[in-house]
Amino acid sequence: MDTKKGLKIVCIILAFISARAIAITPTDDATVDDFYPDNNNGDAGSTIVRCINLNPGELDTLLKFDLSSVPPTASVKSATLGLYYWHYNDTNPTGRQLNLYRITSAWSEVTVTWNSRPSFNATVIDSDTVPASYGWMTWNVASSAQAFINGTNPNYGWQIMDTAASGNSMIYFRTKDYADSGYHPYLQLDLDIIFVDENAVGANDGSNWTDAYTDLQDALSVAVSGDEIWVANGTYKPDQGSGNRSATFQLINGVKLYGGFAGGEMALDQRDWENNVTTLSGDVGTGGTISDNSQNVVYTPSAGSTTVIDGFTITAGNNTNSTGGGGMLTSGSPKISNCIFTENSTNFYGGGLFSMSSSPIIGNCEFINNSAYEGGGMYIYEGGPTVTNCTFFENEAERYGGGMATADTINMKVTKCIFSDNVAESGGGMANDGSSPAIVNCIFNDNYTTTGSGGGLRNNEESSPALVNCAFVNNSATASGGGIFNRGESHDDDSAPTLVNCSFGNNSAGMSAGGMYTDNSDEEDDPTVTNCIFWGNTAGFGTVIDQQIDGDSSVVTFSCIQDDNPDDTSIPFGGAANSNIDDDPLFRNAVAGDVRLSGDSPCIEAGNDSAVPADSTDLDEDSNTSEQTPLDLDLRFRFADGNCDDTSIVDMGAYELIWIYLGDLDNDCDVDFSDFGIFSSNWLTGR
């Protein structure tokens, strides 16, 4: 058979198995010969298999492949062992069954003989029958290759035998030592990990770090659901050098995309995404000129919950025609983790990220210096995203939501996030429109508006979020509501947020209410404020009380509200009957952004335990969302005996004061067996 035809057959086999499967040639292949028991055939151009009825006269083929470059965590989707049958002696072997077995002891092609042959497991892995004409024979070795890769079994390779007790056929296969590589034995692997490294100099087939693709688009073009793509540090652009602004990195449903590798890692947890910066850049045109940058750097349509993008810096997207400069999601629920969205922009919605009709899980991400018409850092339209441990810093919106804007969302959760130094016309930190997300354990500080209201947070019509354990500090609004602004134009669309254990300090407004301002049409739909502190907030006009909370009436109980004269008997919002106080809460340093309580604060154990809501966002990660919120803004015990008076009543404000005694691990003011139990159960666990 000619060389071209042999190569064509190999290519057909590869394409049939997978568009991105990889072929490995053996490191060792040899024949062990019962008739010549001391002969070594490791350098021969053929291996031979012969039936066992002749004694002596049995011949077996041995093969071994180096799999050390495959990460032990990789999953084998398919694995095929192929040998080219090119000749026979004596009886035509057509139809004979050749069985494949796992070798169980060490051997080398340069020394192995029949007398030193390795042992093997007697369980048949797979079998193939000799074809009527010369050509390729193949065996399915997926399970045994997987065991070699993950270390379940030592990798000593495979043995091929004809175990029949009749006939006299000698079946010849080409070896790795044959002159024409088109006929060499191969191990065809389809793994769930594809490697990308812009500096790789090998075969560039994505099979390992040495042979990694140098372009991320090449990996995405062959990835299928269930695959992982590991990307080494460097800068990757979606246009592949074409300058096409419409080019984007389109994530594949069910594919996990991980950045942050140095190259060479064998396990996912070995990567360091913070130091091995892996950048997806939209700067596809003239360097430093944003007008010719990618419209969307990353695009994720209809991606399910098994779709992941993790460990990337996404930058330089500039969408002048539509939404989402850095990333765009539609109709899915992917997981976005450990990503930085920075220096992205759009003339419309979601400079860093735009999500439409999706419910992504977004965690441990940063949105820095992005800009948009609305939602400078992020814009959420419909869907029910979960946003956790994210930072929104120095983002800008021309209209609403410098850090984040939401519209018509359902069951959205924003937890343990920081909104800082963001700016918009209104809603400097965040803006909601027809959305009522749960906002839990979040900090809004130093956000501001250019001309409008809601320095920290703006709630437009039909937006009644539930805020728990949140701090609003040093936010400012040109108009009203330095901390929060609520608006509604009719009874059906009033905004009436619920605030529990929140602290407002040193916020300001040019017009009304440095703390919170409400502009609703119906007094029946008013904010509810419980276990909160409003102190030191200022506004352009109004009494001291009005500078804390103003506008339509709010229902305020168990809260500390600053008034004109803390020394008189008049206490705001129903006074003592509603368990409110007007004494200085003694923030540690609100000007510096610290609204924790000092040790002699009157707000200690002055709240209402029953008002603490259910732990809907599972702050303590114990999978119990029906218990009361167990932690404060510092993620310390919410129900603690803060002043060690043998009572455990919740404090007012976002932070719980807890006296610290050495060894008092459960914060009950005693060092006892309970603390020893906590200590011993967590010994050497890192917790």
N, C-alpha and C positions, 0 to 999 in steps of 0.2 A: 504494500500500500504506500502511495506517495505521501510526502511530508505534508503538503497542503491539505490533503484530505483528512489526515490524522488530526491536524490542528483544528480543522473545521468541526470535526466530531467533538473535540474537547470543548470548543466554544458553545456548541449546541447544548451540551450537557450542563455547562455553567449557567446558561441563560434559562434553561428549563427549571433548575433548582431555585435560583433567585437572581435578581438583577444585581445584587450586591454581595453574593456569596463569594468567599475567598478560597483559593486552592493552595494547599501546602504540599510540597514534595517531602518524601521521607528523609530522615537523617540516616536511617539504617534500613536496608532490605537485603535478604539473603535466603538461600535454600539450605536446609539441613537434609542430608542424604544418608538413608539407612545403609545403602550399598557401599558407600565410601564414608564411614563414620568419623574419620579423622580429617576429612577435607573441609576447607573453608571456602565458601563461594560468594563472599561478600562483595567482591569487585566485578562480578560477572554481569553481562548485559541482559541476562534473563534469570528469572526464578522459575522453579518448576513445582508442580503439584502432581502427585501420583497416588493411586489408590493403595490401600494397605494390605491387599490380599497377597502381595508378593513379599516374601520374608527371606533374606533382606530385599529391600526394594522400595520402601515407602519414601516419598519426598514431600516436604512441607515448606510453605513459603512464610517468612517472617517479615513484618514491617513495623517500623516505629517512627513517630513524628514528634517534633519539638513543639510543645504547646505552652512553653513557659511565658510567651509574650501575651497570652490571653489572661485577662484578670480572672481570678478564681470566683468572682461574683457573677461572671458572665453566664447567661443562659444560652444553651445550644438549641436553636430552633430546628436545625436539621444538620446532619453530618453524613456524608457519603464517602466511602472508600472505593476508589476506582483503579482497576488494573487493566492493561491492554493485552488481550489474548491474541497471540500472533502465530502460534505453531503448535502441532502435536506430533507425537510419535506413536507408532503401533496403531491400536484401535482408535477409530474416530470417537472422541469423547462427547459428542453432542448429546445434551440432555442430562449429563452427569451433574450431580449436586455437589457444590463445593461449600463447605461450612466454614464459618469464621468464629474464632475463639479469642478470648482475652488472655494475653500472656501475663503470668503472675510472678516472674522473677527476672532479674537483670540479664542483659545480653548485649553484645556488640557485634556489628557485622564483620569487623576485622578479626574476630577470634572465634565466633560461634561455629560449632560443628555438631554433628549428630550426637556425639558423645557428651558435648557440653551444652546441649540445647536447653532452653529455659522450660520451666513448667508452665502449664496453662489451665485455665478453668474449663471444666468439661461441659459447661452450659453453652449451647450454641447461641451466638449473638444474632446472626443472620446467615442466610444462605442464598446462593445464586446458581442457576443452571448454565452450563456451558452452551453458548449459542451455536446455531448451525453453521455460521460463518464467522471468520475472525472479527474481533471488535472488542468493545469495552464491556467488562463485567463490573458490577457494582454491589456493594453491601451497605446496608443501613447501620451506622455505628453511633447514632445520636446519643443513646443512653450511656454507652461505655465511654464515649468522648467526653460527655458531661462529667462523668465520674473521674476521669483523668484530670479535667480542668479544675474541678472544685476540691480535689484531693481525697475524694472518697476511696479511690483506688490509685495505687502508684501507676504511673504511665510507663508501661513496658511494651505497649503496642499490641499487635494482633497476629494471630497465626491462622493460615488458611490450609485446610486439609480436605482430602477426598476420603471419607470414612467408609466407602463401599468396600465390600469384600469380594468383588468380582471384576473382571475385565483387566485390561493392561494398557492404560492410557497415560501418557506423559504430556501434561498441559503446560505450555510455556507462556510466561508473562514478561513484558519488558520491565526493566528496573531503572532506577535513577541514574545508573551508570551507562545507560544506552546513549548513543551519540545524539539522537534526535529527541529533544526535550518534549516534543509534541506527544510522545508516547510514554512519558514518565508516569509512574503511579502518583496518585494525588489523594489528599484528604480534603474533601469539599466541606467547608464549614459555613453555616449561616448563623451568626451570633446576634444577640440582641444589643450589642454595644458597637457603635461606629465611632471611630476616632478622627478628630480634626486638629491639626496643628499647622499653622501657617508656615512654620519653618521645617516641616518634615521633608526628608530628602530620599525616602525609600520609594516603594512602588506606588504610593498615593492611592491605595485602594480602600483605605479606611479600616484595615484589618487589625492594626495595632498602632502604637505610638510611632514606631519607626516608619511604617508604611501609611501613616495617616493621610486623609485628604487635607489639602492645604486651603480649601475653600468650603465654608459651611454650606453653601448652596448645593455642593456636590453630595454632601451627606444627607441633606434634607430631600434631595431628589430620589434617593433610594430607600429612605426610611419608611417603615410600615409600623402599624400599631403594635406596641409591645417593645419596640426598640428604645435604646438609650443612645444619645449622642454626647460624647465627652469632648469638650473643646478646650484646648490649651490657651494660655494667655496670649494676647495679641489683639489685633484690630481686624475685624471682618466686615466687609461691606456687601450689601445685597445685590449690587448691579454687576458683579463679576467683571468690572472694568469697562462696562459699556456706557456709564454715565446716565443710565435710564432712571429717571426720578420715580417711576412707577414700580420699580423693583423693590421687593420686600422679602424679609425672611418669613415665610409662611409656615407656621407650626402645623404639624401633622397630628390629627386626632390620635391620642393614645401614645404618642412619642414623648419621651422625657429628654429635655435638652438641658445639659449641665455645663456651665463654664467654671473657670477658676482653677484649672489644672496647670501644673508646671510642665506636664508631659512625662510619662514614665510611671504614673501612679497605677497601682493594681487594684485599688478599692476606692469607692466613692468617698468614704470618710477620710481619705488621705489628702484630698484637695484642700487648698487654702484660697477661697474665692476672694477674700479681702486683699491679699497680697499678690496673687496671680491675676491681675486685672484682665478680664476678657471683655473686650468692647465690641458691641454691635453698633456700627457707625453709619449714619445716613449721609455723611459728607462724600457723596459720590461724584460731585462736579469739581469745580475749582476749589481747592483747599481754602477753608476759612470763609468762603462765600456761601451764605445759607440759602440764597434764592434758588440755587440749583440742587438742593439737597433732596433726599428721599422724602416722599409724601408720608409714608409709614415705614419706620424701620422694621417693626415686627407686626405681623398680621395673623390673627388666630380666629378663623371662622369655625363655628360649630365644633368646638373642642370639648371633649368630655372631661370627667374628673381625673382621669389617668394621664392627662396631658400636663406636662410640667415644663416651665422655663425657670432656671435657678442658677444664680451666680454670674450675672452679666451686668455690665454697664451699657445702658441703651441711650444713645445720644445723637444729636445733630439731625433729628427728624424735623422737617419743616413742611407742614401740610397747608398749602395755600388754597386748595380746592375743596377739602372736606375735613373730617374730624380726626383727632388722634395723631399727633406728630411722632411721638416715640413709639407707641403701640396702640393697636386697635383690636378689640374683642367683639365678636358677634355671636350670639346664640350658643353659649357654651358655659362650662364651669371648670376652666383650667386652674392649675395651681401656679402662682407666681411668687417666688421666694428669693430672698437674698439678691435682689436686683436694685440697681441705681438708675433712675430715669433723670437725666440731667441735660439741660441746654436743648430741649425740644420745644417746638412751637407749632401753633396752628392759628389760622384766622377764625376758627370756629370753636369747637368744644374739645377739651381734653388735651392740653399741650403735651404732658408726659404720657398719659394713658387715657383712652376713651373706651368705655365698656357699654355695649348696648344689648339689652335683653339677655344678659349673661349673669351668672352667679359665681364669679371667680373667687378663689381663696387667695388673698394677697397677704403675704406675711414677711416681716423683717425686710422691708424695702424702703428706699429713700427716694423722695421726689424733690429735686433740687433745681431751682432756677429754670423752671419751665414756664411757658406763657401761652395764653389762649384768650379768646373772646370771653368764654366762661370755663371755669375749671382749669386753672393754670397748671396745677400738678396732675389732677385727675378729674374726669367727668364720668359719672355713673348715670346712665339712662335706663330705667326699668331694671328688672332682675333683682336679685338679692345677694349682693357680694358680702364677703366677710373680709374686713381689713384689720390686720392685727400687727402690732409692733412696728408701725411704719412712721417715718418722719417726713413732714412736708415743710420745706425750708426755702424761703426766698422765691416762691413761685408768684406769678402775677396773672391776674385776669382783668381784661378791660371792663367787664361788667360784674358778674357774680363769681364768688368762690375762688379766691387766689390760690389757696391750697387744694381745695376739693369742692366740687359742686355735684349735687345729686338732683335727679328729677324722676318722679313717679316710681321710686323703688319700693320693694316689698321685703320686709323682714331683713333689712340690711343691718349689719353689725360693724361698728367701728370701735376697736378695743386697743388700749395701751398704745395710743398714737400721740405724736407731738406735732402741733401746728405752730410754727414759729416764723416770724418775720415775713409772712405772706401778705400780699396787698391786692386789693380789688376795688372797683368803684363801690361795691357793697359786699359784705361778707368776706372780710379780708382773709380769715382763716378757712372758713367753710360756709357754704350756702346750700340750703335745702329748698326744693320747690316741689310740693306734692309728695314729699318724702318724710317719713318719720322713723329714722334709724335709731337703733340703740347705740348710744355713745357712752362708753364706759371706760373709766380710768384713762382719760385723755387730758392733755395739757394744751391750752391755748395761750400762748404768750407772745407779745410784741407783734401781733398782727394789726393791720390798720387799713382804713379805707381812704380813697382819694377824694371822693365827694359825698359818698352815701353813708349808710347805716350798717351796724353790725360789724364792729372791728374784729371780734373773735368769730362770731357765728351769726348768720342771718337765716331766719326761718320764714320763707315766703308762704303763700296761701297753702292751706291743707298740709302743713308741716308741723307735726307735734312730736318731736323726738323725745326719747327718754334718756336723760343725762344722769349718770351715777358716778360718783367719785371723780369729778372733773374739776380742774382748776383753770380759772380765767385770770390772767395776771398781765398787766401792762399792755393791754390791747387798747386801741383808740379808733374812734369813728369821727369823721368830719361832721356828720349829722348826729344821729341818736343811737343809743345802745352800744357803748364802748365794748362791753363784753358780749351781749346777745341782743339782737333785734328780732322781734316777732311781728308778723303782719298778716292781716286777714281783711278781706273786703266785704264779706257777707257771713251770715251765720254758718253757712255750709262750708266755708273755706277758711275759717279762722285758724290761727296757729296757737296751740296751747301746749307748750312743752312741759314735761314733768322733770323737776330737778330734785335729786336726792343726794345729800352729802356732797355738795359742790361748794367751792370757795371762789369768791370774786374779790380781788384786791388790786388797787392802783390802776384800774381801767379808767378811761376818760372818753368823753364825748363833747363835741363842739356845741351841741344843742342840748338834748335831754338824756338823762340817765347814763352815767358812766358805767353802771353795772348791767342792768337789763331794762330794755324799753319794749312795751307791747302796744301795738296799734291795731286792735281788733275792732270789729263792728258790733260784737255782742258780748256783754259782760258775763254771759253764761259759759263762754269758752275762754277761760283765762289760764295762764300758767299756774302750776302747783309747785310750791317750793317747800321742801321739808329737810330739816337737818343741814341747812346751808348757812353760809356766812357771806354777807355783803359789807365790806368795810374799806374805807379809803378810796372809793371810786368817786370821780368828779365829773361835772358837766358844766356847760356854759351857763345854764340857769336852772332854777328850782331849788327847793330846800335840800338839806343834806339827805333826808329820806328819799326825796325824788331823784337825787343823784345816784342813789343805790338801785332802787327799783321804781319805775315810773310808767305812766301810760295807763291802759286799762287795768283794772284791779287784778291782783294776783292773790291766790290763796297761800298764805305763808304761815307755817307752823314750825315749832321747835327750831327756830333759826335765830341767828344773830344779825341784826340789821342796824347799821349806824344811823343815828338821828341827830338832831341839832343839839340836844343836851342829854348826854347819857346819865347825868346826875338827877334829872327830874323823874317824876313818877310816870310820865307818859312813855309808853313803849309801842313801837310801830306794829301795824298789822294785827291788831287784836290784843297786843300786849301779853300779859301773864296768862290770860285766859287761853291763848293759843300757844303757851309755853315759849314765847319769843323773849329775847333779851336784847338790850342795847348797850351792853358793856364791851369795851375794847377786847377783841379776841386774842390780842397779843400775838399777831403773826411774827414769825422770826424776823423776816425782812422782805416785805412785799415789794418794795422798790427794786430789790435785787431778784425778785421772782420767787421768793420762798414764802409760801403761805402755810407752812406747817405751824403747829401750835407750840407756844412756849409752855414751860412746865406749870405755870400758875394761871393758865388761860381759863376764863369762865366757861368756855365751850366744851371743856373736858367733861364727858359723861352727862351732857345736857341734851342729847338727842332723843329720838324716839325709835326704839328697837324695832317695833312692828312696821315702821315705814321702810326699813331696808328691804329692797325688792329681791326677787329671786335672781339667782346667779345665771342669768340667761346666756351669758357669753363664756361661762365656765372659767372664771378667772384662775382658780386654783388647779385647773386641769385634772379634776378627779371624776369627770364625766357625770357629775351630779349638778344638773341645772335647775333643780327644784328647791335646793337649799337656799337660804338667804345669802346674799353676796357676802362672802366670808373675808374679803381682803379690802384694804384701803388703797389709795393711789400709789403708795410705796410697796404694794403687795405684801403688807404685813397684816396681822390679824385685825379684823374690823371689830370684833366683839372681845375687847380686852379690858382688863382692869387698869385703866390708864393711870389712875392716881393711887393705886394700891390701897383702896379703902374697902376691899372685899366685895365690891359690886362691879359688874361688867356691863355698863350702859354705853351705847354707842356715842361717840363724840359728834359734835357739829363739824361740818367741813369735810374736805376731801381726804384729810390725813387724820389718822388715829394716833394720839399720843400714847406711847408705850414706854414706861420706865424700864430701863435695861439693867438687869441683874445678871452677873456672870453665872452661866449655867441654867438660867430660867428660859428654857427653849420654848415653852408654850405660853410665855408671857402672862402667867397668872400670879406673879409676884411671889412665888414660892419655888425653891429649888428642891424637887422631890422625885419620887419614883417615876412620875409621868415624864419628867425631863430626861431621866435616865433611859426610859423606853424609847423616846425620840432619838436620843444619841446613839443607842445601840442598834436600832433598826436602820439607821442611816450610816453606820460605820463603814468607811471606805467606799461608799457609793458615790461620793462627789456631790452629795446634796447637803 
